[in-house]
Amino acid sequence: MKCLLTILFFAISTHCYGQTTVHFADSIRNYYHIPELSYAVIDSKSTFEIAALGKHSISLPDTATLNDRFHLGSNTKAMTAFIIAKYVESGKMSWTTRFFDLFPDWKGKSDSGYATITLQDLLSHKARIAPLQGEEGDPEIPAFKGTPQERRKLFGQFVLTLAPVQLDDQHPFIYSNAGYTLAALMLEKISGKSWEELVDQVFNKDLKLAVQFSWPENQQHKDTWGHRFENGTLIPVPSTIDFHLDYTEPAGDLNIQLKNYIKFIQLNLQGLNGQNNYLKAETYQFILKGIKNYALGWYNIYEGNKEFSTHGGTVGTYYTLVQIDRIKEKAYIIFTNSFNQDTQQGVKVLMRKLKENYGSY
């Protein structure tokens, strides 16, 4: 009887939180001028809260729905690492496989500082690969031609000619999208398939998550529009805009519906709970927290007696943020279709509220 009352109390509390949070989240969305915001609170089996708020675009009347798609930006990294982990489990490669063991003919034209870099180094940003984030002083990236896979190879060869960035106590890792391109090249070499083919196989055919590439399609049917910030104004971005990630798609160029992204995060939560599913539990432990500071597609955060795996993602038009509380075994997901300081602040405020409600703050 006591157990039943506890469950009933939790269910009522959760329902009340959900009602309150929806109003709070929508007020945050309005205050910070976020066109559309979706969020969810989950554990390994359940969804405690989920909502879609706002409009597809500031220029359209389309109302948000839970079927809407969002560009993940750098939250793609965890998905690329997930695919690679399956090949590691199969024994076809290992986390310590060296890049030049697979591409020995590249070594002579590459900077000698990269001679021993491994798959693990690349995925944890410890291979000293240049960030190449479009900052002043970055080298100009050539306009490579060919298929996406061919362009990634040419880009990888180019990246490895650049001088390595130095690591130190203040910079124990150097965040680099290009490093994920090199890791994807290793995966493509081992598998004989392109990254795009592997995304389709793992996330669509095996896991049924309906993942798509690049922007959500918003010209053929109703869906989200990303919004860039220009001259103090949010500008809707159609899916037909000429966009590329400078050959770093494996680091940040997938889109997905929130309800399907929840399923992906639940696989990770189950693994943290010691359950085998698509990957082994021990693999999830390594991916999420096996390496200090930044593991494989996830920042590895310790705050007092709290532990989080977290990541944000944007290419300047959408902004997504995910936090996995490894102690409370819950996850918090927020998707938006804009990016500027207001969006970041609004997401930060909402994330804090969600974590307060469920004991993670």
C-alpha positions in Angstrom: 0.0 0.0 0.0 2.8 2.4 0.9 4.5 1.7 -2.4 1.3 2.3 -4.3 0.8 5.7 -2.6 4.4 6.6 -3.4 3.9 5.9 -7.1 0.6 7.8 -7.1 2.2 10.8 -5.4 5.0 10.8 -8.0 2.5 10.6 -10.8 0.5 13.5 -9.4 3.6 15.6 -8.8 4.9 14.9 -12.3 1.5 16.0 -13.8 1.6 19.2 -11.8 5.2 19.9 -12.8 4.2 19.3 -16.5 1.3 21.8 -16.4 3.4 24.4 -14.6 6.5 23.9 -16.8 4.6 24.3 -20.1 3.4 27.8 -19.1 6.9 28.7 -17.7 8.6 27.4 -20.9 6.2 29.3 -23.2 6.8 32.5 -21.2 10.6 31.9 -21.6 10.1 31.3 -25.3 8.2 34.6 -25.7 10.5 36.7 -23.5 13.7 35.5 -25.3 12.1 35.7 -28.8 12.5 32.0 -29.6 10.2 31.1 -32.5 9.8 27.5 -31.6 10.9 25.5 -28.5 10.4 21.8 -27.7 11.6 20.0 -24.6 11.4 16.7 -22.8 12.3 15.2 -19.4 12.9 11.5 -19.5 14.4 8.5 -17.8 15.4 5.2 -19.4 11.8 4.0 -19.8 9.5 7.0 -19.5 8.8 10.5 -20.7 7.8 12.7 -17.7 7.2 15.8 -19.8 7.2 16.7 -23.4 5.9 19.8 -25.2 6.2 21.7 -28.5 5.6 25.5 -28.3 5.5 28.4 -30.7 5.7 28.6 -34.5 7.7 27.1 -37.3 8.9 30.5 -38.3 8.4 34.1 -37.3 7.0 34.7 -40.7 4.4 31.9 -40.7 1.3 31.0 -38.7 2.2 27.3 -38.5 1.9 26.0 -35.0 4.6 23.8 -33.4 3.9 20.1 -33.2 5.7 17.1 -31.7 6.3 15.9 -35.3 8.6 18.8 -36.1 12.2 18.3 -36.9 15.3 20.1 -35.5 18.8 20.4 -36.8 21.1 18.8 -34.1 24.3 20.7 -34.8 27.1 19.2 -32.7 24.7 16.8 -31.0 25.4 14.8 -34.2 28.8 13.9 -32.7 27.4 11.5 -30.1 25.5 9.8 -33.0 28.7 9.4 -35.1 30.5 8.0 -32.0 27.6 5.6 -31.5 28.0 4.2 -35.0 31.7 3.8 -34.6 31.2 2.0 -31.2 29.2 -0.7 -33.0 32.3 -1.4 -35.2 34.6 -1.4 -32.2 32.4 -3.9 -30.5 32.5 -6.1 -33.6 36.3 -6.2 -33.3 36.8 -4.6 -36.8 38.5 -1.6 -35.2 39.5 -0.5 -31.7 39.5 2.8 -29.8 43.3 2.7 -30.0 43.5 2.1 -33.7 45.9 4.6 -35.2 44.8 6.8 -38.0 47.9 6.1 -40.2 47.5 2.3 -39.7 44.5 2.7 -42.0 45.9 5.4 -44.2 49.6 4.7 -44.3 50.1 6.4 -47.7 48.9 9.7 -46.1 51.6 9.8 -43.5 54.5 11.1 -45.6 52.5 14.3 -46.5 51.1 14.9 -43.0 52.6 16.8 -40.1 54.7 14.4 -38.1 52.9 15.7 -34.9 50.0 13.5 -35.8 52.0 10.3 -36.3 50.4 8.4 -33.4 46.9 9.8 -33.2 44.1 7.3 -32.5 40.4 6.9 -33.1 39.9 7.7 -29.4 42.1 10.8 -29.7 40.0 12.1 -32.5 36.6 11.5 -30.9 37.7 13.0 -27.5 39.4 16.1 -29.2 42.8 15.1 -28.0 44.4 14.6 -31.4 45.4 18.3 -31.5 43.5 18.9 -34.8 42.9 22.6 -35.5 39.4 23.8 -34.6 38.8 25.4 -38.0 35.7 27.3 -36.7 36.0 30.2 -39.1 38.0 32.4 -36.7 40.3 35.1 -37.9 43.6 33.6 -38.8 42.2 30.2 -39.8 43.6 28.9 -43.1 41.4 29.1 -46.1 39.8 25.8 -46.8 39.9 24.8 -50.5 36.7 24.1 -52.5 37.1 20.3 -52.8 35.1 18.5 -55.5 33.5 15.1 -55.8 31.0 13.1 -53.7 30.7 13.9 -50.0 32.9 11.0 -49.1 35.6 12.1 -51.7 35.5 15.7 -50.4 35.9 14.5 -46.8 39.0 12.5 -47.9 40.5 15.6 -49.6 39.6 17.7 -46.6 41.2 15.2 -44.2 44.4 15.2 -46.2 44.4 19.0 -46.0 43.8 19.1 -42.3 46.7 16.8 -41.5 49.1 19.2 -43.2 48.3 21.9 -40.7 50.4 22.3 -37.6 49.0 20.5 -34.5 47.5 22.7 -31.8 49.2 22.3 -28.4 47.5 20.9 -25.4 48.3 22.0 -21.8 46.7 22.1 -18.3 44.4 25.0 -19.3 43.5 23.3 -22.6 43.4 19.5 -22.0 41.5 19.1 -25.3 40.9 21.1 -28.4 37.4 21.0 -29.7 37.5 20.3 -33.4 34.8 19.4 -35.9 37.6 18.3 -38.3 38.6 15.6 -35.9 35.2 14.0 -36.3 35.7 14.0 -40.1 39.0 12.1 -39.6 37.2 9.6 -37.3 34.5 9.2 -39.9 37.1 8.5 -42.5 38.5 5.7 -40.4 34.9 4.3 -40.1 34.4 4.5 -43.8 37.7 2.7 -44.5 36.9 -0.1 -42.1 33.2 -0.5 -43.2 33.6 0.1 -46.9 30.5 2.3 -46.6 30.0 6.1 -46.5 29.1 7.9 -43.3 25.7 8.7 -44.9 25.0 5.0 -45.6 26.0 4.1 -42.1 23.7 6.7 -40.6 20.8 5.3 -42.6 21.6 1.8 -41.7 22.0 2.3 -37.9 19.5 5.0 -37.1 16.8 4.4 -39.8 16.9 0.7 -40.7 18.1 -0.7 -37.4 16.7 1.7 -34.8 13.8 3.2 -36.8 14.6 6.8 -35.7 13.9 8.5 -39.0 17.1 10.6 -39.0 17.6 13.0 -42.0 20.6 15.0 -43.2 21.1 18.7 -43.1 18.2 21.2 -42.6 14.7 20.0 -41.9 12.8 20.2 -45.2 10.5 23.2 -45.0 9.7 23.9 -48.6 7.8 20.8 -49.6 5.7 20.5 -46.4 5.3 22.3 -43.1 8.2 22.0 -40.7 10.6 24.1 -38.7 12.7 26.9 -40.2 16.0 27.8 -38.6 16.6 31.4 -37.8 19.9 33.2 -38.1 20.6 36.5 -36.3 21.5 39.4 -38.5 21.6 43.1 -37.7 19.8 42.5 -34.4 17.0 40.6 -36.2 16.1 36.9 -36.5 15.9 35.9 -40.2 14.1 32.7 -41.2 16.3 30.3 -43.2 14.7 28.1 -45.9 15.9 24.5 -46.3 16.9 25.3 -49.9 19.7 27.7 -48.8 23.2 26.8 -50.1 24.7 25.4 -46.9 27.6 23.2 -46.1 29.7 22.4 -43.0 33.1 22.6 -44.8 33.2 18.8 -45.0 32.5 18.2 -41.3 29.0 16.7 -41.6 29.8 13.8 -39.2 30.4 16.5 -36.5 27.1 18.3 -36.9 24.6 17.8 -39.8 21.7 15.6 -38.8 18.1 16.5 -38.0 15.5 14.5 -36.1 12.1 14.7 -34.3 12.2 15.1 -30.6 10.2 11.9 -30.0 12.8 9.9 -31.9 15.7 11.6 -30.3 14.3 10.6 -26.9 14.6 7.0 -28.0 18.3 7.5 -28.8 19.0 9.1 -25.4 17.0 6.4 -23.6 19.4 3.8 -25.2 22.2 5.7 -23.5 20.4 5.9 -20.2 19.7 2.1 -20.3 23.4 1.5 -20.9 24.4 3.7 -17.9 22.0 1.5 -15.9 23.9 -1.6 -16.9 21.6 -2.8 -19.6 22.8 -4.1 -23.0 20.8 -3.0 -26.0 22.0 -2.0 -29.5 25.4 -1.5 -27.8 26.8 -3.1 -24.7 26.4 -1.4 -21.3 30.2 -1.1 -20.9 30.4 0.7 -24.2 27.9 3.3 -23.1 29.9 3.8 -19.9 33.0 4.5 -22.0 31.3 6.7 -24.5 29.7 8.9 -21.9 32.3 9.1 -19.1 35.3 6.9 -20.0 37.5 9.9 -20.7 38.1 13.0 -18.6 36.7 16.3 -19.7 35.4 15.2 -23.0 34.5 11.6 -23.7 33.2 10.5 -27.1 30.6 13.0 -28.3 29.8 14.1 -24.8 31.3 16.6 -22.3 32.0 14.6 -19.1 31.1 16.9 -16.2 31.5 16.5 -12.4 29.9 19.1 -10.1 30.4 18.2 -6.5 28.4 15.0 -6.0 26.7 15.4 -9.4 27.7 13.8 -12.7 26.5 14.9 -16.2 27.0 14.0 -19.8 26.1 17.1 -21.8 26.3 18.7 -25.2 25.0 21.6 -27.1 24.6 22.0 -30.9 24.3 24.7 -33.4 25.4 25.9 -36.8 23.9 29.3 -36.2 20.2 28.6 -37.0 19.0 26.0 -34.5 20.2 25.4 -31.0 19.8 22.1 -29.1 21.0 21.2 -25.6 21.0 17.9 -23.9 22.0 17.0 -20.3 22.1 13.5 -18.9 22.1 13.3 -15.1 24.1 10.1 -14.5 23.3 9.9 -10.8 19.5 10.6 -11.0 19.3 8.7 -14.3 17.3 11.3 -16.0 17.8 13.4 -19.2 16.7 16.8 -20.2 16.4 17.8 -23.8 15.7 21.2 -25.3 15.3 21.9 -29.0 14.9 25.4 -30.6 14.9 26.8 -34.1 17.0 29.9 -33.6 20.4 30.9 -32.3 21.7 34.1 -30.7 22.4 35.2 -27.1 18.7 35.4 -26.3 18.2 31.8 -27.4 21.1 30.6 -25.3 19.9 32.4 -22.2 16.4 31.2 -22.6 17.5 27.6 -23.0 19.8 28.0 -19.9 16.9 29.3 -17.8 14.5 26.5 -18.9 17.2 23.8 -18.4 17.7 25.1 -14.8 14.0 25.0 -14.1 13.6 21.4 -15.5 16.6 20.2 -13.4 15.2 21.9 -10.3 11.8 20.2 -10.8 13.4 16.7 -11.0 16.1 17.0 -8.4 19.1 17.4 -10.7 20.1 20.9 -9.8 
